[in-house]
Amino acid sequence: MDTQATSPTQDFDHPYALTSNLEIVSVLRNIQTRNALLQLRVQPASGSIVTTLLHVDVENNALIFDSAPTQVLTERIVSAPRLHFEASVDSVHVSFQTGSASTCTYEGAPAVRTPMPIQVIRVQRRDYFRIATPVTRPVMCKIKVEGKTHSLPLDDISAGGISIFDDSIGLDHTIGVVYEDCTIDLPEVGTITVTLRVAHAKEITLSNGRVRYRLGCSFVSPTGLATNYVQRYVTKLQREEIARKRGFA
């Protein structure tokens, strides 16, 4: 049974996309072997659960995951048109989308079955040095959506992209969505205009119970000037951090 046709469309332009079936199966089997935890998010956004990959069914072009802890969550997963998964294995961030799921059993226990993904995004986190931006004087990113400008605080920044908080959920959190003409004012360095692509999204619950929505976005073909400004700003933050540790700030 070939279920791959129901998977989302490939993003051929993503710099870290794996589209070879052999590579995809290898990454997925590594996740299964390591018993790595995956965050499963329903698309469009409707909550998330933590699950594990039980079986990579190459013969039937499918994946089998642990079932959701409640029937309500299972029904929500099965009714969704697509699902998004994220995992971290050996400092490598892995994400992929599948088409709709169905319930099944695996080794006598309830499980969820999805089509095999047609691409996997695999990002080595050490490809770019990432540094947190100041909390007391947040760096803001302005993104226009349907004529409305959203000013969102950065969580961190690197030469490869940024993480931002979208607590009001004014943006589309779907992986692969692109936002053009975004502006970021880098204090004491300058303002850059960049195109952002959503690489991953995460719901964070703080110790006080507050829920925040964090988006990791990669720069799409940044200009040399923009890259230079980001590198200068990252270096500036590094120097400030070193000065604080030495007691000079």
Secondary structure, DSSP 4 states (H G I P E B T S, - for coil): ---GGGSPPP-TT-TTEE--HHHHHHHHHHHHHTT-EEEEEEETT--EEEEEEEEEETTTTEEEEEPPSSHHHHHHHHH-SEEEEEEEETTEEEEEEEE--EEEEETTEEEEEEEPPS-EEEEEGGGS--EEPPSSS--EEEEEETTEEEEEEEEEEETTEEEEE-TT--S---TT-EEEEEEEEETTTEEEEEEEEEEEEEEEE-TTS-EEEEEEEEESS--HHHHHHHHHHHHHHHHHHHHHHTT--
